[in-house]
Amino acid sequence: MFRSTFLALAIAPFPSVLVAAPALHPPVSDAKPAGQDAKPAAKPDKTEEIKKLCSDFDGHITQRGKQDDEACKLIEQMLVKFPECGPKDREAIVAALAKSFDQKRVPPDEESQDLAKVYKLYTTAVVAMSRMGPESVKPLQKLIGDRGHKANLDLLRRAILSLGKTKDAGSVAFLLDLRNHKDNVLVAAAAEALGEYSELALDKRKQIFEDLLKVLMALKVEVDAAQAGGTPDNDKSERYQTISGPILGTLQRLSGHEEREPEKWQTWWNNNKKKKWPVE
């Protein structure tokens, strides 16, 4: 009896609560999930679509202003397509836009004529190029120095602002060189454009900050001295009124600090030029 009972227990299944089956782990693999570390697919390049778009644009802008509206509509298409283009197509779009500034647009002889309409091609192209860096950097710099457009201060102002919006680090020196330009509006534009570099390395931001502050303080000293002497310098006063606002705004963007008076900015700089910004 004992033997049969023992055999019965031996062959009977064990209760599941007493024995836990070992967990089964999948084999370790060195394979990475699909797509991980994979190179992004190359964007289409040297396409017939962009070639035709640029060709159509060229056809419009060479019609002495008669088809500038059509050209501006194509600029809108270029803006949409540009981010998804390969490098050669991006260069082709920017090169096509840059040709706009080679086209002569005659200023109106009568006040009744719309100046904005005459220069619509220029302004539309230059604003679009603000979103086409880094390819647009050199053409924008060339336009800013183009003597053929030196009388069109509004266009040059827009070009300077567009250059800043590309956030091209190599353009900082170019923009700083404009701080002593004879035209107040261009100095103001350069100061405003430099505010786009608020994410630049701290040492580079401090250099921009110091250079702009020197310009502002030197001019203010001259203006104050002339007024104190009873012979106000209207030209310098006008220059100060034009450039002080943009410079103060850029000082704030670069430092993360806020002041309203140049003297207070000078004091803040003296106390914080060696510290980490923003100062807590």
Secondary structure, DSSP 8 states (H G I E B T S, - for coil): -HHHHHHHHHHS---TTT---------------TTTT--------S-HHHHHHHHHHHHHHTSTTTTHHHHHHHHHHHHHHGGGS-HHHHHHHHHHHHGGGGS-----SSTTS-HHHHTHHHHHHHHHGGGSTTTTHHHHHHHHT-GGGTT-HHHHHHHHHHHHHTT-GGGHHHHHHGGG-S-HHHHHHHHHHHGGGTTS-HHHHHHHHHHHHHHHHHHHHHHHHHHHTT---HHHHHHHHHHHHHHHHHHHHHHS---SSHHHHHHHHHHHTTS-SS--
